[in-house]
Amino acid sequence: MDPGILCFHHCDHKVFCTIIPEQCPVCQQKLDRYDYNLLPFRVPYPFVKASQHPRAIVMKPTHGDFLNDYYNSKDLHIGVTNSHGYVVEFSEQGIQGVDTLTKTWSSCNMGAEWDQCLLLEQFDELWNEIWDSVLLKMSLSPLWEANRYNEERHNCFTFVLAFLRALDCGELSEKAQDPKQFCKQYVVPRTSAAGKYISLYRQLKRQCFFIQHQ
Ligand SMILES: [Zn+2]
């Protein structure tokens, strides 16, 4: 999943690429890939697989993936993983990730759909029991039946914020009282950091190098 974007420094420029070239694309000087002065590093990939992050709040674009399809925060979908890494989400189809008949978790959305998402927050193992019990209880509430869904007022965010308030876990629960505060503190910093990576990725899809003057 990680496209492996690299960055190195040369002749007062920062060069982004996926393979360190033989010659500097700016000054054409021959490069030694092992030259420490190039300060090469791999640009950190900002996305994670939800299934590898139990007890977490995760976000992805409503349609498609971040790298290729994401444009702005209006397109975001948010969900919660349980202690096994199954994603529980609320949409026009109601709750997914929990089987309302058997009242147990369902792995129906363990496909690739949540393989490129942003991690908003993850809790440690000590929370396993309470996290799962609050999440399961909430998911089974008639509040989250498909016919209650409303794109503006009763959506995936409403569900996640209600879960965080019910969890009663301190600061995060407090911030979940106010959707605007929550977005400002938890959503915007993640999406803007990811935005930089996304634009770099898209530049490198069109050309071999992306060059920044230092
Ligand atoms: Zn150079």
py3Dmol code that shows the C-alpha trace and the ligand (Angstrom):
import py3Dmol

protein = """\
ATOM      1  CA  MET A   1       0.000   0.000   0.000  1.00  0.00           C
ATOM      2  CA  ASP A   2       2.804   2.423   0.877  1.00  0.00           C
ATOM      3  CA  PRO A   3       4.102   3.837  -2.433  1.00  0.00           C
ATOM      4  CA  GLY A   4       7.492   4.426  -0.773  1.00  0.00           C
ATOM      5  CA  ILE A   5       8.063   8.107  -1.417  1.00  0.00           C
ATOM      6  CA  LEU A   6      11.650   9.160  -0.749  1.00  0.00           C
ATOM      7  CA  CYS A   7      13.178  12.553  -0.180  1.00  0.00           C
ATOM      8  CA  PHE A   8      16.800  13.634  -0.506  1.00  0.00           C
ATOM      9  CA  HIS A   9      18.657  16.939  -0.330  1.00  0.00           C
ATOM     10  CA  HIS A  10      20.990  18.337  -2.983  1.00  0.00           C
ATOM     11  CA  CYS A  11      22.167  21.741  -4.199  1.00  0.00           C
ATOM     12  CA  ASP A  12      19.760  23.633  -1.927  1.00  0.00           C
ATOM     13  CA  HIS A  13      16.820  21.589  -3.113  1.00  0.00           C
ATOM     14  CA  LYS A  14      14.649  18.930  -1.635  1.00  0.00           C
ATOM     15  CA  VAL A  15      13.892  16.232  -4.188  1.00  0.00           C
ATOM     16  CA  PHE A  16      10.972  13.819  -3.774  1.00  0.00           C
ATOM     17  CA  CYS A  17      10.985  10.629  -5.818  1.00  0.00           C
ATOM     18  CA  THR A  18      10.364   6.902  -5.539  1.00  0.00           C
ATOM     19  CA  ILE A  19      13.857   5.843  -6.669  1.00  0.00           C
ATOM     20  CA  ILE A  20      17.003   7.851  -5.917  1.00  0.00           C
ATOM     21  CA  PRO A  21      18.356   8.736  -9.388  1.00  0.00           C
ATOM     22  CA  GLU A  22      21.908   8.432 -10.703  1.00  0.00           C
ATOM     23  CA  GLN A  23      22.088  12.168 -11.234  1.00  0.00           C
ATOM     24  CA  CYS A  24      20.567  15.087  -9.394  1.00  0.00           C
ATOM     25  CA  PRO A  25      17.555  16.219 -11.496  1.00  0.00           C
ATOM     26  CA  VAL A  26      18.355  19.862 -10.638  1.00  0.00           C
ATOM     27  CA  CYS A  27      22.126  20.284 -11.110  1.00  0.00           C
ATOM     28  CA  GLN A  28      22.797  17.007 -13.019  1.00  0.00           C
ATOM     29  CA  GLN A  29      25.727  16.141 -10.751  1.00  0.00           C
ATOM     30  CA  LYS A  30      26.307  12.411 -10.313  1.00  0.00           C
ATOM     31  CA  LEU A  31      24.890  11.126  -7.034  1.00  0.00           C
ATOM     32  CA  ASP A  32      26.208   8.515  -4.668  1.00  0.00           C
ATOM     33  CA  ARG A  33      23.151   6.834  -3.213  1.00  0.00           C
ATOM     34  CA  TYR A  34      25.037   6.021  -0.052  1.00  0.00           C
ATOM     35  CA  ASP A  35      26.231   9.575   0.490  1.00  0.00           C
ATOM     36  CA  TYR A  36      25.069  10.556   3.917  1.00  0.00           C
ATOM     37  CA  ASN A  37      24.955  14.220   2.866  1.00  0.00           C
ATOM     38  CA  LEU A  38      21.892  13.514   0.764  1.00  0.00           C
ATOM     39  CA  LEU A  39      20.034  12.925   4.060  1.00  0.00           C
ATOM     40  CA  PRO A  40      17.677  10.554   2.321  1.00  0.00           C
ATOM     41  CA  PHE A  41      14.559   9.464   4.180  1.00  0.00           C
ATOM     42  CA  ARG A  42      11.304   7.752   3.444  1.00  0.00           C
ATOM     43  CA  VAL A  43       8.345  10.120   3.749  1.00  0.00           C
ATOM     44  CA  PRO A  44       6.101   8.604   6.440  1.00  0.00           C
ATOM     45  CA  TYR A  45       2.998   6.965   4.977  1.00  0.00           C
ATOM     46  CA  PRO A  46       0.082   8.492   6.887  1.00  0.00           C
ATOM     47  CA  PHE A  47      -2.484   5.727   6.413  1.00  0.00           C
ATOM     48  CA  VAL A  48      -3.179   2.508   8.294  1.00  0.00           C
ATOM     49  CA  LYS A  49      -5.241  -0.665   7.948  1.00  0.00           C
ATOM     50  CA  ALA A  50      -8.179  -0.453  10.326  1.00  0.00           C
ATOM     51  CA  SER A  51      -7.991  -4.202  11.039  1.00  0.00           C
ATOM     52  CA  GLN A  52      -4.536  -3.705  12.578  1.00  0.00           C
ATOM     53  CA  HIS A  53      -5.816  -1.043  14.967  1.00  0.00           C
ATOM     54  CA  PRO A  54      -8.294  -2.348  17.491  1.00  0.00           C
ATOM     55  CA  ARG A  55     -10.117   0.119  19.799  1.00  0.00           C
ATOM     56  CA  ALA A  56      -9.665   3.007  17.422  1.00  0.00           C
ATOM     57  CA  ILE A  57     -11.503   5.794  15.644  1.00  0.00           C
ATOM     58  CA  VAL A  58     -10.779   5.578  11.920  1.00  0.00           C
ATOM     59  CA  MET A  59     -11.647   7.671   8.878  1.00  0.00           C
ATOM     60  CA  LYS A  60     -11.676   7.105   5.147  1.00  0.00           C
ATOM     61  CA  PRO A  61     -13.184   8.784   2.080  1.00  0.00           C
ATOM     62  CA  THR A  62     -16.855   7.925   1.529  1.00  0.00           C
ATOM     63  CA  HIS A  63     -15.980   6.739  -1.977  1.00  0.00           C
ATOM     64  CA  GLY A  64     -12.671   5.339  -3.162  1.00  0.00           C
ATOM     65  CA  ASP A  65      -9.391   5.850  -1.355  1.00  0.00           C
ATOM     66  CA  PHE A  66      -7.367   8.770  -0.027  1.00  0.00           C
ATOM     67  CA  LEU A  67      -4.464   8.628  -2.470  1.00  0.00           C
ATOM     68  CA  ASN A  68      -6.533   8.604  -5.632  1.00  0.00           C
ATOM     69  CA  ASP A  69     -10.021   9.855  -4.853  1.00  0.00           C
ATOM     70  CA  TYR A  70     -10.049  12.163  -1.845  1.00  0.00           C
ATOM     71  CA  TYR A  71     -10.741  15.882  -2.362  1.00  0.00           C
ATOM     72  CA  ASN A  72     -12.051  17.443   0.788  1.00  0.00           C
ATOM     73  CA  SER A  73     -13.326  16.753   4.260  1.00  0.00           C
ATOM     74  CA  LYS A  74     -16.946  16.674   3.077  1.00  0.00           C
ATOM     75  CA  ASP A  75     -16.154  13.269   1.622  1.00  0.00           C
ATOM     76  CA  LEU A  76     -15.138  11.644   4.892  1.00  0.00           C
ATOM     77  CA  HIS A  77     -16.641   8.595   6.521  1.00  0.00           C
ATOM     78  CA  ILE A  78     -15.831   7.661  10.112  1.00  0.00           C
ATOM     79  CA  GLY A  79     -16.038   4.401  12.052  1.00  0.00           C
ATOM     80  CA  VAL A  80     -14.932   2.632  15.231  1.00  0.00           C
ATOM     81  CA  THR A  81     -12.938  -0.606  15.476  1.00  0.00           C
ATOM     82  CA  ASN A  82     -13.728  -3.096  18.222  1.00  0.00           C
ATOM     83  CA  SER A  83     -11.133  -5.010  20.221  1.00  0.00           C
ATOM     84  CA  HIS A  84     -10.615  -7.434  17.291  1.00  0.00           C
ATOM     85  CA  GLY A  85     -10.144  -4.696  14.695  1.00  0.00           C
ATOM     86  CA  TYR A  86     -13.604  -5.129  13.131  1.00  0.00           C
ATOM     87  CA  VAL A  87     -14.983  -1.831  11.874  1.00  0.00           C
ATOM     88  CA  VAL A  88     -18.384  -0.753  13.165  1.00  0.00           C
ATOM     89  CA  GLU A  89     -19.956   2.043  11.101  1.00  0.00           C
ATOM     90  CA  PHE A  90     -23.264   3.800  10.590  1.00  0.00           C
ATOM     91  CA  SER A  91     -24.539   4.680   7.120  1.00  0.00           C
ATOM     92  CA  GLU A  92     -27.772   4.718   5.119  1.00  0.00           C
ATOM     93  CA  GLN A  93     -27.700   0.931   5.461  1.00  0.00           C
ATOM     94  CA  GLY A  94     -27.792   1.190   9.233  1.00  0.00           C
ATOM     95  CA  ILE A  95     -25.073  -0.320  11.407  1.00  0.00           C
ATOM     96  CA  GLN A  96     -22.428  -2.541   9.855  1.00  0.00           C
ATOM     97  CA  GLY A  97     -19.973  -4.613  11.838  1.00  0.00           C
ATOM     98  CA  VAL A  98     -22.592  -5.865  14.276  1.00  0.00           C
ATOM     99  CA  ASP A  99     -25.215  -8.503  13.532  1.00  0.00           C
ATOM    100  CA  THR A 100     -28.404  -7.217  15.147  1.00  0.00           C
ATOM    101  CA  LEU A 101     -30.056 -10.644  15.115  1.00  0.00           C
ATOM    102  CA  THR A 102     -27.349 -12.594  16.912  1.00  0.00           C
ATOM    103  CA  LYS A 103     -26.220  -9.457  18.791  1.00  0.00           C
ATOM    104  CA  THR A 104     -22.578 -10.217  18.021  1.00  0.00           C
ATOM    105  CA  TRP A 105     -19.801  -8.754  15.912  1.00  0.00           C
ATOM    106  CA  SER A 106     -19.866  -9.390  12.209  1.00  0.00           C
ATOM    107  CA  SER A 107     -16.786  -9.301  10.018  1.00  0.00           C
ATOM    108  CA  CYS A 108     -18.792  -8.284   6.933  1.00  0.00           C
ATOM    109  CA  ASN A 109     -16.723  -5.181   6.288  1.00  0.00           C
ATOM    110  CA  MET A 110     -13.295  -6.652   6.790  1.00  0.00           C
ATOM    111  CA  GLY A 111     -12.545  -6.332   3.061  1.00  0.00           C
ATOM    112  CA  ALA A 112     -10.063  -3.891   1.586  1.00  0.00           C
ATOM    113  CA  GLU A 113     -12.458  -0.985   2.116  1.00  0.00           C
ATOM    114  CA  TRP A 114     -10.817   0.129   5.366  1.00  0.00           C
ATOM    115  CA  ASP A 115      -7.234  -0.668   4.354  1.00  0.00           C
ATOM    116  CA  GLN A 116      -6.223   2.956   3.786  1.00  0.00           C
ATOM    117  CA  CYS A 117      -7.547   5.071   6.581  1.00  0.00           C
ATOM    118  CA  LEU A 118      -6.496   7.741   9.028  1.00  0.00           C
ATOM    119  CA  LEU A 119      -6.179   6.866  12.662  1.00  0.00           C
ATOM    120  CA  LEU A 120      -7.788   9.526  14.834  1.00  0.00           C
ATOM    121  CA  GLU A 121      -7.216   7.903  18.168  1.00  0.00           C
ATOM    122  CA  GLN A 122      -6.418   4.451  19.511  1.00  0.00           C
ATOM    123  CA  PHE A 123      -6.951   3.167  23.039  1.00  0.00           C
ATOM    124  CA  ASP A 124      -4.866   0.582  24.864  1.00  0.00           C
ATOM    125  CA  GLU A 125      -5.832  -2.958  25.828  1.00  0.00           C
ATOM    126  CA  LEU A 126      -7.038  -1.951  29.263  1.00  0.00           C
ATOM    127  CA  TRP A 127     -10.109  -0.589  27.528  1.00  0.00           C
ATOM    128  CA  ASN A 128     -11.024  -3.849  25.719  1.00  0.00           C
ATOM    129  CA  GLU A 129     -13.967  -4.838  27.836  1.00  0.00           C
ATOM    130  CA  ILE A 130     -15.665  -1.508  28.371  1.00  0.00           C
ATOM    131  CA  TRP A 131     -14.988  -0.396  24.779  1.00  0.00           C
ATOM    132  CA  ASP A 132     -16.629  -3.495  23.290  1.00  0.00           C
ATOM    133  CA  SER A 133     -19.549  -3.485  25.671  1.00  0.00           C
ATOM    134  CA  VAL A 134     -20.381   0.210  25.064  1.00  0.00           C
ATOM    135  CA  LEU A 135     -19.930  -0.227  21.293  1.00  0.00           C
ATOM    136  CA  LEU A 136     -22.110  -3.328  21.091  1.00  0.00           C
ATOM    137  CA  LYS A 137     -24.835  -1.856  23.256  1.00  0.00           C
ATOM    138  CA  MET A 138     -24.915   1.350  21.204  1.00  0.00           C
ATOM    139  CA  SER A 139     -24.926  -0.472  17.888  1.00  0.00           C
ATOM    140  CA  LEU A 140     -27.988  -2.469  18.895  1.00  0.00           C
ATOM    141  CA  SER A 141     -29.979   0.653  19.784  1.00  0.00           C
ATOM    142  CA  PRO A 142     -32.924   1.489  17.473  1.00  0.00           C
ATOM    143  CA  LEU A 143     -31.366   4.964  17.145  1.00  0.00           C
ATOM    144  CA  TRP A 144     -29.061   3.546  14.480  1.00  0.00           C
ATOM    145  CA  GLU A 145     -31.548   1.692  12.336  1.00  0.00           C
ATOM    146  CA  ALA A 146     -31.242   2.415   8.624  1.00  0.00           C
ATOM    147  CA  ASN A 147     -34.444   4.486   8.483  1.00  0.00           C
ATOM    148  CA  ARG A 148     -33.066   6.922  11.075  1.00  0.00           C
ATOM    149  CA  TYR A 149     -30.110   7.845   8.884  1.00  0.00           C
ATOM    150  CA  ASN A 150     -29.936  11.445   7.739  1.00  0.00           C
ATOM    151  CA  GLU A 151     -26.953  12.632   5.746  1.00  0.00           C
ATOM    152  CA  GLU A 152     -26.823  16.017   7.503  1.00  0.00           C
ATOM    153  CA  ARG A 153     -28.013  15.402  11.026  1.00  0.00           C
ATOM    154  CA  HIS A 154     -27.795  11.723  11.905  1.00  0.00           C
ATOM    155  CA  ASN A 155     -24.818  10.204  10.150  1.00  0.00           C
ATOM    156  CA  CYS A 156     -21.533   8.335  10.703  1.00  0.00           C
ATOM    157  CA  PHE A 157     -20.121  11.246  12.749  1.00  0.00           C
ATOM    158  CA  THR A 158     -23.203  11.382  14.966  1.00  0.00           C
ATOM    159  CA  PHE A 159     -22.714   7.704  15.722  1.00  0.00           C
ATOM    160  CA  VAL A 160     -19.016   7.967  16.561  1.00  0.00           C
ATOM    161  CA  LEU A 161     -19.503  11.057  18.720  1.00  0.00           C
ATOM    162  CA  ALA A 162     -22.365   9.398  20.600  1.00  0.00           C
ATOM    163  CA  PHE A 163     -20.131   6.383  21.174  1.00  0.00           C
ATOM    164  CA  LEU A 164     -17.291   8.518  22.528  1.00  0.00           C
ATOM    165  CA  ARG A 165     -19.642  10.348  24.883  1.00  0.00           C
ATOM    166  CA  ALA A 166     -21.081   7.050  26.125  1.00  0.00           C
ATOM    167  CA  LEU A 167     -17.552   5.727  26.662  1.00  0.00           C
ATOM    168  CA  ASP A 168     -16.938   8.483  29.197  1.00  0.00           C
ATOM    169  CA  CYS A 169     -13.165   8.494  28.711  1.00  0.00           C
ATOM    170  CA  GLY A 170     -12.198  12.041  29.700  1.00  0.00           C
ATOM    171  CA  GLU A 171     -11.020  14.632  27.212  1.00  0.00           C
ATOM    172  CA  LEU A 172     -12.074  12.810  24.065  1.00  0.00           C
ATOM    173  CA  SER A 173     -15.607  12.325  25.409  1.00  0.00           C
ATOM    174  CA  GLU A 174     -15.745  15.985  26.352  1.00  0.00           C
ATOM    175  CA  LYS A 175     -14.639  17.074  22.889  1.00  0.00           C
ATOM    176  CA  ALA A 176     -17.279  14.775  21.422  1.00  0.00           C
ATOM    177  CA  GLN A 177     -19.988  17.002  22.916  1.00  0.00           C
ATOM    178  CA  ASP A 178     -19.281  19.531  20.232  1.00  0.00           C
ATOM    179  CA  PRO A 179     -18.838  18.267  16.656  1.00  0.00           C
ATOM    180  CA  LYS A 180     -17.014  21.459  15.621  1.00  0.00           C
ATOM    181  CA  GLN A 181     -14.478  21.187  18.450  1.00  0.00           C
ATOM    182  CA  PHE A 182     -13.982  17.511  17.730  1.00  0.00           C
ATOM    183  CA  CYS A 183     -13.292  18.172  14.050  1.00  0.00           C
ATOM    184  CA  LYS A 184     -10.927  21.013  14.838  1.00  0.00           C
ATOM    185  CA  GLN A 185      -8.897  19.009  17.314  1.00  0.00           C
ATOM    186  CA  TYR A 186      -8.955  15.485  15.896  1.00  0.00           C
ATOM    187  CA  VAL A 187      -9.990  15.530  12.250  1.00  0.00           C
ATOM    188  CA  VAL A 188      -8.414  18.611  10.653  1.00  0.00           C
ATOM    189  CA  PRO A 189      -4.810  17.991  11.843  1.00  0.00           C
ATOM    190  CA  ARG A 190      -4.898  14.434  10.412  1.00  0.00           C
ATOM    191  CA  THR A 191      -6.488  15.340   7.106  1.00  0.00           C
ATOM    192  CA  SER A 192      -4.175  18.278   6.491  1.00  0.00           C
ATOM    193  CA  ALA A 193      -1.054  16.191   7.173  1.00  0.00           C
ATOM    194  CA  ALA A 194      -2.412  13.478   4.888  1.00  0.00           C
ATOM    195  CA  GLY A 195      -3.258  16.138   2.282  1.00  0.00           C
ATOM    196  CA  LYS A 196       0.414  16.950   1.862  1.00  0.00           C
ATOM    197  CA  TYR A 197       1.264  13.305   1.299  1.00  0.00           C
ATOM    198  CA  ILE A 198      -1.625  12.896  -1.141  1.00  0.00           C
ATOM    199  CA  SER A 199      -0.534  15.835  -3.279  1.00  0.00           C
ATOM    200  CA  LEU A 200       3.045  14.545  -3.310  1.00  0.00           C
ATOM    201  CA  TYR A 201       1.799  11.130  -4.399  1.00  0.00           C
ATOM    202  CA  ARG A 202      -0.257  12.658  -7.211  1.00  0.00           C
ATOM    203  CA  GLN A 203       2.687  14.762  -8.426  1.00  0.00           C
ATOM    204  CA  LEU A 204       4.875  11.657  -8.535  1.00  0.00           C
ATOM    205  CA  LYS A 205       2.234   9.793 -10.501  1.00  0.00           C
ATOM    206  CA  ARG A 206       2.675  12.348 -13.289  1.00  0.00           C
ATOM    207  CA  GLN A 207       6.430  12.922 -13.083  1.00  0.00           C
ATOM    208  CA  CYS A 208       9.534  11.208 -11.665  1.00  0.00           C
ATOM    209  CA  PHE A 209      10.529  14.058  -9.342  1.00  0.00           C
ATOM    210  CA  PHE A 210       8.965  16.754  -7.306  1.00  0.00           C
ATOM    211  CA  ILE A 211      11.442  19.507  -6.494  1.00  0.00           C
ATOM    212  CA  GLN A 212      11.283  22.094  -3.739  1.00  0.00           C
ATOM    213  CA  HIS A 213      13.744  24.930  -3.331  1.00  0.00           C
ATOM    214  CA  GLN A 214      15.016  25.163   0.231  1.00  0.00           C
TER     215      GLN A 214
END
"""
ligand_1 = """\
1
ZN
Zn 21.776 18.918 -7.288
"""
view = py3Dmol.view(width=600, height=400)
view.addModel(protein, "pdb")
view.setStyle({"model": 0}, {"cartoon": {"style": "trace"}})
view.addModel(ligand_1, "xyz")
view.setStyle({"model": 1}, {"stick": {}})
view.zoomTo()
view.show()
